[in-house]
Amino acid sequence: MKHHSQLQQPLHHKLWAVIPAAGSGSRFSKSELKQYQMIQDHTVLEHTVARLNQLPLAGYVVAIGAQDDVAQRLPFAHQDKAHFCLGGAERVNSVLNALQYLSAIASDEDWVLVHDAARPCVAVENLYALVNQAVHSNQSAILAIPVRDTLKRVETQQQIQTTVDRAQLWQAQTPQMAHLGELKRAIEQALAQEVNITDEASALEHGGYPVQVVQGRSDNIKITYPDDLELARLILQAQHAGSTV
């Protein structure tokens, strides 16, 4: 079933995006940041921001590193909606910094979409499906896909311990969407209790907030290794050719 790229009901609160982009990119390259690699004459980050701006955003906040002299010079989509803040040591710290920045200009009831800088291929129809589900249910939601492959638990020396039942397993993606106040409180609480936070949903889960999954697409890849860049290039070309975004 294809989701229409439109809101199914009016937004009573503003919609913001947060893009943590302060990572070191150590798995991609020791000297280059993956978000500034080029695809079709634009950086990965520009593609990501443009995709998010297909939604009726009030604005978006890019969390960047202290030494970053690139991001603020890029010709982003809807430049008038662009905000920048200093990132942190880990992804969760960058997200929290951006949420604290937003708290000065947004309401706790406003919605926030947190999206990886290195996911430029997220389909617009999935963005709208996520927003529509979160707004309709008034609950946090994330894009995710059911696990397809057989999973093995390997504990020592490449020896398979057991096969993991995948029936109820989903692979989390981004964006992940929540009310600004709830997400900020959940992350602050989790950090204070030294809980390992791998994504926004894990902080919300720890805080007792319900989080739903909205089925996304497998082409919403995260560019992590150099080979992923060519795959993202092919996906974007195919999406453009098929007018699916």
C-alpha positions as CSV (number, residue, x, y, z in Angstrom):
1,M,0.0,0.0,0.0
2,K,1.5,3.3,-1.0
3,H,1.2,6.2,1.4
4,H,0.2,9.6,0.0
5,S,2.7,12.4,0.5
6,Q,0.3,14.6,2.4
7,L,-0.9,15.3,5.9
8,Q,-4.1,13.4,6.7
9,Q,-5.1,16.0,9.4
10,P,-4.0,19.5,10.3
11,L,-1.0,20.0,12.5
12,H,-2.0,21.7,15.8
13,H,1.6,21.9,16.8
14,K,4.7,22.9,14.8
15,L,6.9,20.3,13.2
16,W,10.7,20.6,13.6
17,A,13.6,18.4,12.4
18,V,16.9,17.7,14.3
19,I,19.9,16.4,12.3
20,P,22.9,15.3,14.4
21,A,25.9,15.8,12.1
22,A,28.8,16.2,14.5
23,G,30.1,12.6,14.3
24,S,33.7,11.8,13.5
25,G,32.8,9.5,10.7
26,S,35.6,7.1,11.9
27,R,34.1,4.0,10.2
28,F,33.8,5.9,6.9
29,S,37.2,7.5,6.7
30,K,39.8,8.8,9.1
31,S,40.1,12.1,7.1
32,E,36.7,12.7,5.6
33,L,33.2,13.1,7.0
34,K,30.5,11.0,5.3
35,Q,27.9,13.8,5.4
36,Y,30.1,15.9,3.2
37,Q,30.7,13.3,0.4
38,M,29.2,14.3,-2.9
39,I,26.3,12.7,-4.7
40,Q,25.0,14.3,-7.9
41,D,26.8,17.6,-7.2
42,H,25.4,17.9,-3.7
43,T,26.7,16.7,-0.3
44,V,24.9,13.9,1.5
45,L,23.8,16.3,4.1
46,E,22.2,18.6,1.5
47,H,20.2,15.6,0.1
48,T,19.1,14.7,3.6
49,V,18.0,18.2,4.5
50,A,16.2,18.5,1.1
51,R,14.3,15.3,1.8
52,L,13.2,16.4,5.2
53,N,12.1,19.7,3.8
54,Q,9.4,18.0,1.7
55,L,7.5,18.1,5.0
56,P,6.0,21.4,6.2
57,L,8.7,22.0,8.7
58,A,8.8,25.1,10.9
59,G,12.5,24.8,10.9
60,Y,15.4,22.3,11.3
61,V,18.5,22.3,13.5
62,V,21.8,20.8,12.4
63,A,24.1,19.9,15.2
64,I,27.7,20.3,14.0
65,G,31.2,19.8,15.4
66,A,33.2,22.6,16.9
67,Q,35.7,22.4,14.0
68,D,33.1,22.2,11.3
69,D,33.6,25.1,8.8
70,V,31.5,23.5,6.0
71,A,27.9,23.1,7.1
72,Q,26.9,26.7,7.5
73,R,28.2,27.5,4.0
74,L,26.1,24.9,2.2
75,P,23.1,26.0,0.1
76,F,20.5,24.0,2.1
77,A,16.9,23.7,1.0
78,H,14.8,26.4,2.8
79,Q,17.8,28.2,4.1
80,D,15.5,30.5,6.0
81,K,14.5,27.6,8.2
82,A,18.0,26.5,9.0
83,H,19.4,26.6,12.5
84,F,22.8,25.4,13.8
85,C,24.0,24.3,17.2
86,L,27.1,22.8,18.6
87,G,27.1,19.0,18.7
88,G,28.3,16.8,21.5
89,A,30.7,13.9,22.2
90,E,28.2,11.3,21.1
91,R,25.1,11.3,18.9
92,V,22.8,11.5,21.9
93,N,24.6,14.6,23.2
94,S,24.2,16.3,19.8
95,V,20.5,15.5,19.8
96,L,20.0,16.8,23.3
97,N,21.9,20.0,22.5
98,A,19.6,20.5,19.5
99,L,16.5,19.9,21.6
100,Q,17.8,22.4,24.2
101,Y,18.3,24.9,21.3
102,L,14.8,24.3,20.1
103,S,13.3,24.7,23.6
104,A,14.1,28.5,23.3
105,I,12.1,28.9,20.1
106,A,9.5,26.0,20.2
107,S,6.8,24.6,22.5
108,D,7.2,21.4,24.5
109,E,4.1,20.2,22.6
110,D,5.7,20.7,19.2
111,W,6.7,17.6,17.3
112,V,10.4,16.8,16.5
113,L,11.8,14.5,13.9
114,V,15.3,13.3,14.6
115,H,17.0,12.0,11.5
116,D,20.5,10.8,10.7
117,A,22.6,13.1,8.6
118,A,23.8,10.1,6.6
119,R,20.3,8.8,5.5
120,P,19.6,10.8,2.3
121,C,17.4,8.2,0.7
122,V,14.4,8.2,3.1
123,A,11.2,8.2,0.9
124,V,8.9,11.2,1.3
125,E,5.9,8.9,1.4
126,N,7.4,7.3,4.5
127,L,8.1,10.7,6.1
128,Y,4.4,11.5,5.7
129,A,3.3,8.1,7.0
130,L,5.4,8.6,10.1
131,V,4.1,12.1,10.8
132,N,0.5,11.0,10.1
133,Q,0.7,8.0,12.5
134,A,2.4,10.0,15.3
135,V,-0.1,12.9,15.1
136,H,-3.1,10.6,14.7
137,S,-2.2,8.5,17.8
138,N,-0.5,11.4,19.7
139,Q,2.4,9.0,20.4
140,S,6.1,8.8,19.5
141,A,6.8,6.8,16.4
142,I,9.8,5.6,14.4
143,L,10.4,4.3,10.9
144,A,11.5,0.6,11.0
145,I,11.5,-2.5,8.9
146,P,10.8,-6.1,9.9
147,V,14.0,-8.2,10.1
148,R,14.2,-10.4,7.0
149,D,17.3,-12.4,7.4
150,T,18.0,-15.3,9.7
151,L,19.9,-14.0,12.7
152,K,22.6,-15.9,14.5
153,R,24.0,-15.2,18.0
154,V,27.8,-15.5,17.9
155,E,29.5,-15.2,21.3
156,T,33.1,-16.5,20.8
157,Q,35.4,-17.2,17.9
158,Q,32.9,-17.0,15.1
159,Q,31.0,-20.0,16.5
160,I,27.2,-19.9,16.2
161,Q,25.6,-20.2,19.6
162,T,22.0,-20.2,18.4
163,T,19.5,-18.9,15.8
164,V,17.5,-15.9,17.0
165,D,13.7,-15.9,16.3
166,R,13.2,-12.9,14.1
167,A,9.3,-13.1,14.1
168,Q,9.0,-10.0,16.4
169,L,12.2,-8.2,15.5
170,W,12.3,-4.9,13.7
171,Q,15.3,-2.9,12.5
172,A,15.1,0.7,13.6
173,Q,15.6,3.5,11.1
174,T,15.2,7.3,11.3
175,P,13.4,9.7,11.4
176,Q,12.2,9.1,15.0
177,M,9.4,11.4,16.1
178,A,8.3,12.6,19.5
179,H,7.0,15.7,21.3
180,L,9.9,18.0,22.1
181,G,9.3,18.1,25.8
182,E,8.9,14.3,26.2
183,L,12.0,13.5,24.1
184,K,14.1,16.1,25.9
185,R,13.1,14.8,29.4
186,A,13.6,11.1,28.3
187,I,17.1,11.7,27.1
188,E,18.1,13.8,30.1
189,Q,16.7,11.1,32.5
190,A,18.5,8.3,30.6
191,L,21.8,10.2,30.6
192,A,21.5,10.9,34.3
193,Q,21.0,7.2,35.0
194,E,23.8,6.3,32.6
195,V,21.6,4.2,30.4
196,N,23.0,3.2,27.0
197,I,21.1,5.3,24.5
198,T,21.5,4.1,20.9
199,D,18.6,6.0,19.4
200,E,15.7,8.3,20.5
201,A,13.3,5.4,20.9
202,S,15.6,3.7,23.5
203,A,15.5,6.9,25.6
204,L,11.7,7.1,25.3
205,E,11.3,3.4,26.1
206,H,13.4,3.8,29.2
207,G,11.3,6.7,30.3
208,G,8.1,4.7,29.9
209,Y,6.8,6.5,26.9
210,P,5.0,4.3,24.2
211,V,6.7,4.2,20.9
212,Q,5.2,2.8,17.7
213,V,6.9,1.4,14.6
214,V,5.8,2.7,11.2
215,Q,7.0,0.4,8.4
216,G,9.6,2.1,6.2
217,R,11.6,0.9,3.2
218,S,14.8,-1.0,3.0
219,D,16.3,1.6,0.7
220,N,16.4,4.1,3.6
221,I,20.1,3.1,4.2
222,K,22.5,4.8,6.5
223,I,25.8,5.6,4.9
224,T,28.4,4.1,7.2
225,Y,31.1,2.6,5.1
226,P,32.7,3.9,1.8
227,D,30.8,1.3,-0.3
228,D,27.5,2.7,1.0
229,L,28.1,5.9,-0.8
230,E,27.8,4.3,-4.2
231,L,24.7,2.4,-3.1
232,A,23.1,5.6,-1.9
233,R,24.0,7.2,-5.3
234,L,22.2,4.3,-7.1
235,I,19.2,4.5,-4.9
236,L,18.8,8.2,-5.4
237,Q,19.0,7.8,-9.1
238,A,16.4,5.0,-9.1
239,Q,14.1,7.0,-6.9
240,H,14.4,10.0,-9.2
241,A,13.8,7.9,-12.3
242,G,10.8,6.3,-10.8
243,S,9.4,9.5,-9.3
244,T,8.8,7.6,-6.0
245,V,10.0,10.3,-3.8
